[in-house]
Amino acid sequence: HGLASRKLYQLPQKQIDRAERRQNYDRMKVEAPPTIVSATTTNAVLATSQQTMQHYQPQQPLITTHSPAEVASLPLLQPFHIKKPAESSIVNTIINEQHAADTLAAMLKQEEKLRADLQKAKSENSSEGDANDKKAGVTSKKSKKSSKKSGSNGNSEKVKELESQIDVIALTLYQCRQNLAQFAGWTKAMLQAEYSKLAVTLDQNSQHYFDLEEAFSFLCPRLDTANGPEDYYHEQRLAYVKEMIPVMKKVGSKNVPTSLLALPYLQKFQCDHPEISPIVASLIDEMQQLAITEGVRARLEKLIGDPAKFKVLKYAEEMLDRKEVGTSELVRKHYRKRSVKLHPDRNGEHMRPIFEEFTDARTVLSSVQLRQSYLRGMLDVFKYYGTAMMSESHDSWNKKHRPDMAEDAPRRGGGRGGKDGSGRGGNNGGGGEA
């Protein structure tokens, strides 16, 4: 690039054009640093390119911007207690970061298309030259060169134009990457500041502290490199936001406690107070996490080659396993504590029917497969029909999933179940993971 003007124009015209394009590209990289400070990334990214090369304007990608409420609804942002999403610095930087990432992905697709068109144009030039050689019967090297030159004149202008467009796209991609790095740094800084602010006010043994630590570790994972402790990986956060927002839209809000308390098995298990019953809250969380995991699995099960998206899927499955184990443990503890007050050997025979119903409900609720099937089906009934069809739907579910209990419930009731609270063993005939 440092050649004097007199020497530069002694070169062949093709090399002159290429050198000039390279000079413009290097000069614009130095003179036009990115200055984007809002979610309108696409227009600002293309401004320098439009001023420099008026003959080509990259196609502006149509990027959908998420609303603050959609971002604030993400499960991993719940420990940060975002009360006003529209005014939250965390939410706004995440929106800008995601917009910059989507813009970069769209521009990469444009570059890929241009390079494919350029390769096609060059191959057409080559094929036209070979066809002219065969048609004219050229034998000498000199005549072959002239024939190929004349055959390529038809597409030479197209090739030159595509090369110029690729140069503009290369500059745009450079600016897109700079913007993404800038927004990623801001997002990490905002999350870290809010994490530090909340962590000092919490008990390190509390569930809120554990959830906050887990959320920050997933959204801002440290890279295991020699670059130091401040080297973070933002691709995992981008994949989480991109894939989770559509899933959360589909899943919707959590079920209310009153809907679960209308279910017969919950009533028989004596979960009468939703505001103080941890079982009801745990069942609500488990069913929502089940819907989230199924939604993420449907979107990402064929994309396990992407490490960031694979981690999102793995995290959703781990959360579901954790909630299932937690619910089963709560059911077991509640059964052991409550059965002492209901057992007929200690409280008289008049308590036997209540104890039998209580044990039968434990059989269903202690089995992950049975309780998820029961809750999924019965909550749908409650959603569309309320309590009008509850008893009939309960009997229908038992006939399908527990036919022995449905046929002869009175004779098979009254067993204590297994020692581990799983419903296996005893005379209740229900339980297990069958």
URZIRA-V433494 format. One record per residue. N is the residue number from 0. RES is the residue in three letters. SS is DSSP state (h for helix, s for strand, l for the rest). Layout:
# URZIRA-V433494
<<N RES SS> <N RES SS>>
This chain:
# URZIRA-V433494
<<0 HIS l> <1 GLY l> <2 LEU l> <3 ALA l> <4 SER h> <5 ARG h> <6 LYS h> <7 LEU h> <8 TYR l> <9 GLN l> <10 LEU l> <11 PRO l> <12 GLN h> <13 LYS h> <14 GLN h> <15 ILE h> <16 ASP h> <17 ARG h> <18 ALA h> <19 GLU h> <20 ARG h> <21 ARG h> <22 GLN h> <23 ASN h> <24 TYR h> <25 ASP h> <26 ARG h> <27 MET h> <28 LYS h> <29 VAL h> <30 GLU h> <31 ALA l> <32 PRO l> <33 PRO l> <34 THR l> <35 ILE l> <36 VAL l> <37 SER l> <38 ALA l> <39 THR l> <40 THR h> <41 THR h> <42 ASN h> <43 ALA h> <44 VAL h> <45 LEU l> <46 ALA h> <47 THR h> <48 SER h> <49 GLN h> <50 GLN h> <51 THR h> <52 MET l> <53 GLN l> <54 HIS l> <55 TYR l> <56 GLN l> <57 PRO l> <58 GLN l> <59 GLN l> <60 PRO l> <61 LEU l> <62 ILE l> <63 THR l> <64 THR l> <65 HIS l> <66 SER l> <67 PRO h> <68 ALA h> <69 GLU h> <70 VAL h> <71 ALA h> <72 SER l> <73 LEU l> <74 PRO h> <75 LEU h> <76 LEU h> <77 GLN h> <78 PRO h> <79 PHE h> <80 HIS l> <81 ILE l> <82 LYS l> <83 LYS l> <84 PRO h> <85 ALA h> <86 GLU h> <87 SER l> <88 SER h> <89 ILE h> <90 VAL h> <91 ASN h> <92 THR h> <93 ILE h> <94 ILE h> <95 ASN h> <96 GLU h> <97 GLN h> <98 HIS h> <99 ALA h> <100 ALA h> <101 ASP h> <102 THR h> <103 LEU h> <104 ALA h> <105 ALA h> <106 MET h> <107 LEU h> <108 LYS h> <109 GLN h> <110 GLU h> <111 GLU h> <112 LYS h> <113 LEU h> <114 ARG h> <115 ALA h> <116 ASP h> <117 LEU h> <118 GLN h> <119 LYS h> <120 ALA h> <121 LYS h> <122 SER h> <123 GLU h> <124 ASN h> <125 SER h> <126 SER h> <127 GLU h> <128 GLY h> <129 ASP h> <130 ALA h> <131 ASN h> <132 ASP h> <133 LYS h> <134 LYS h> <135 ALA h> <136 GLY l> <137 VAL l> <138 THR l> <139 SER l> <140 LYS h> <141 LYS h> <142 SER h> <143 LYS h> <144 LYS h> <145 SER h> <146 SER h> <147 LYS h> <148 LYS h> <149 SER h> <150 GLY h> <151 SER h> <152 ASN h> <153 GLY h> <154 ASN h> <155 SER h> <156 GLU h> <157 LYS h> <158 VAL h> <159 LYS h> <160 GLU h> <161 LEU h> <162 GLU h> <163 SER h> <164 GLN h> <165 ILE h> <166 ASP h> <167 VAL h> <168 ILE h> <169 ALA h> <170 LEU h> <171 THR h> <172 LEU h> <173 TYR h> <174 GLN h> <175 CYS h> <176 ARG h> <177 GLN h> <178 ASN h> <179 LEU h> <180 ALA h> <181 GLN h> <182 PHE h> <183 ALA h> <184 GLY h> <185 TRP h> <186 THR h> <187 LYS h> <188 ALA h> <189 MET h> <190 LEU h> <191 GLN h> <192 ALA h> <193 GLU h> <194 TYR h> <195 SER h> <196 LYS h> <197 LEU h> <198 ALA h> <199 VAL l> <200 THR l> <201 LEU l> <202 ASP l> <203 GLN l> <204 ASN l> <205 SER l> <206 GLN h> <207 HIS h> <208 TYR h> <209 PHE h> <210 ASP h> <211 LEU h> <212 GLU h> <213 GLU h> <214 ALA h> <215 PHE h> <216 SER h> <217 PHE h> <218 LEU h> <219 CYS l> <220 PRO s> <221 ARG s> <222 LEU l> <223 ASP l> <224 THR l> <225 ALA l> <226 ASN l> <227 GLY l> <228 PRO l> <229 GLU l> <230 ASP l> <231 TYR s> <232 TYR s> <233 HIS l> <234 GLU h> <235 GLN h> <236 ARG h> <237 LEU h> <238 ALA h> <239 TYR h> <240 VAL h> <241 LYS h> <242 GLU h> <243 MET h> <244 ILE h> <245 PRO h> <246 VAL h> <247 MET h> <248 LYS h> <249 LYS h> <250 VAL h> <251 GLY l> <252 SER l> <253 LYS l> <254 ASN l> <255 VAL l> <256 PRO h> <257 THR h> <258 SER h> <259 LEU h> <260 LEU h> <261 ALA l> <262 LEU l> <263 PRO h> <264 TYR h> <265 LEU h> <266 GLN h> <267 LYS h> <268 PHE l> <269 GLN l> <270 CYS l> <271 ASP l> <272 HIS l> <273 PRO l> <274 GLU l> <275 ILE l> <276 SER l> <277 PRO h> <278 ILE h> <279 VAL h> <280 ALA h> <281 SER h> <282 LEU h> <283 ILE h> <284 ASP h> <285 GLU h> <286 MET h> <287 GLN h> <288 GLN h> <289 LEU h> <290 ALA h> <291 ILE h> <292 THR h> <293 GLU h> <294 GLY h> <295 VAL h> <296 ARG h> <297 ALA h> <298 ARG h> <299 LEU h> <300 GLU l> <301 LYS l> <302 LEU l> <303 ILE l> <304 GLY l> <305 ASP l> <306 PRO h> <307 ALA h> <308 LYS h> <309 PHE h> <310 LYS h> <311 VAL h> <312 LEU h> <313 LYS h> <314 TYR h> <315 ALA h> <316 GLU h> <317 GLU h> <318 MET h> <319 LEU h> <320 ASP h> <321 ARG h> <322 LYS h> <323 GLU h> <324 VAL h> <325 GLY h> <326 THR h> <327 SER h> <328 GLU h> <329 LEU h> <330 VAL h> <331 ARG h> <332 LYS h> <333 HIS h> <334 TYR h> <335 ARG h> <336 LYS h> <337 ARG h> <338 SER h> <339 VAL h> <340 LYS h> <341 LEU h> <342 HIS l> <343 PRO h> <344 ASP h> <345 ARG h> <346 ASN h> <347 GLY l> <348 GLU h> <349 HIS h> <350 MET h> <351 ARG h> <352 PRO h> <353 ILE h> <354 PHE h> <355 GLU h> <356 GLU h> <357 PHE h> <358 THR h> <359 ASP h> <360 ALA h> <361 ARG h> <362 THR h> <363 VAL h> <364 LEU h> <365 SER l> <366 SER l> <367 VAL h> <368 GLN h> <369 LEU h> <370 ARG h> <371 GLN h> <372 SER h> <373 TYR h> <374 LEU h> <375 ARG h> <376 GLY h> <377 MET h> <378 LEU h> <379 ASP h> <380 VAL h> <381 PHE h> <382 LYS h> <383 TYR h> <384 TYR h> <385 GLY l> <386 THR l> <387 ALA l> <388 MET l> <389 MET h> <390 SER h> <391 GLU h> <392 SER h> <393 HIS h> <394 ASP h> <395 SER h> <396 TRP h> <397 ASN h> <398 LYS h> <399 LYS h> <400 HIS h> <401 ARG l> <402 PRO h> <403 ASP h> <404 MET h> <405 ALA h> <406 GLU h> <407 ASP l> <408 ALA h> <409 PRO h> <410 ARG h> <411 ARG h> <412 GLY l> <413 GLY l> <414 GLY l> <415 ARG l> <416 GLY l> <417 GLY l> <418 LYS l> <419 ASP l> <420 GLY l> <421 SER l> <422 GLY l> <423 ARG l> <424 GLY l> <425 GLY l> <426 ASN l> <427 ASN l> <428 GLY l> <429 GLY l> <430 GLY l> <431 GLY l> <432 GLU l> <433 ALA l>>
